[in-house]
């Protein structure tokens, strides 16, 4: 069971990574803009897909664990982690935990931006730049 689950995640992840690369590459090539529209597309499409797929897997295909691992954990995990963030925030809100949903949004956005800055500063410190 574990090995077949790992294969499902890895296979979905490979497809998701290639799909992300293709989406970003095509959007940059076609639109010729400095705005990260490819990342925006990936995040929006991934969020739509996790909503659709999780609904289907929870309501209709609960017995299809390996396909859920392939598409949700593997494909969407490599395509965009933003979809997980959006789904988890929605679940908090749906369960009446609106404060938790707001906190999740605030912490994810603020902490990740802060850690990007810390990462840049650490790189400068380590590299002497």
N, C-alpha and C positions, 0 to 999 in steps of 0.2 A: 504494500500500500504506500509506504513512504517513498520508495523509489519511483513509482509511477506518478505520484503527486509531484515529486521534484522534477520529473521529466515534463509534466504538464506546465509547471511554472516556468521552467527554463525555455521550453519551446514557445510559449506565449510571450515571454520576455524578449526573445530574439526577434520575433515578429513585431512586437511593440517598439523596440529600439529602432529597427529598420523603418517602421512607419513614421516614427517621430523624425528621424533623419530626413526622410522623404518629404514630409509635410513642411518642415522648416526650410529645407533646401529649395523646394518648389516655390514656396511663398516668397522667399528672398529673391529668387531668380526672376519670378514673374512680376512682382510688385516693385522691386528695386527701391526699397525704403529702408531707412535706418531704424525705424520703429520695429520692435520685435513682434511683428504680426504673426510670424510662424509659431512662436511660443503661445501667443494669445489664442490662435486657432487650435493648437494642441490642447491647451487647458480647457477651452470651451467644448470642443468635441469630446474630450475625455470625460468631462463632467456630465455631458449629455449621455454618453455611453454607459457610465457607471450607474446613472439613474435608471436607464432602460434595462441594463443587464441585471442589476441587483433586484429590481422589481420582478423580472422574469424568473430569475433563479430562486427567489424567495416565494413567489406565488405559484409558479407553474412547474418549475424544474428543480425542486429542492433535492431530488435524488441524483442530480448531475454534478456531484462535487468536483470531479476532475475537469469538467468544462468550465465550472466557475473558477477553479484555480487557474486554468489556462487563460481565460479571458480577463477576469478581474484582477487577480494577483499578478499573473505573468504579463499579459499584453498591456493592460492599463497601468500596471506598476512600472513598466519600462517606458510606456508612451507618455504618461504624466502622473506624478504623484499628487498633483493638484486635484485630480478627480477624487482621490481618497479623502483629502481635506474637505472638499465640498460635500461629499456623501456623509462623512462623520458629523459635520456641522448640521446638515439637514436632519440627520437622525436625532441629534440632541434637540433641535427645534421641534420636530415631530413628536417627541416624547415629553414635550412640555418643559424642557430644560432650556428655555430661551436664554437665560443668563449664561449657562454653559456654552451655548452656541456663540453668543457674543464674545465670551472669554476665549473660546477656541479661535475665532477670527482675529481678535486683538493679539493674542499670544503668538499665533502662527506668523502673522504679518510683522509685528514688532520684533519678535525674537529672531526671525530669520534675517531680517534686514540688519539688525544689530550684529548677528554672527557673521554676515558677509563682511561688514566693516572690520570686525575683530580678525577675521581670516585674512583680509587684505593687509591689515596692520601687522599681523604675525608674519605674513610673507615678506613684508618690507623689513621687519626686524631680522628674520632669518637670512634674508638675502642681502642685507645691508643697503637696501635701496630706499 
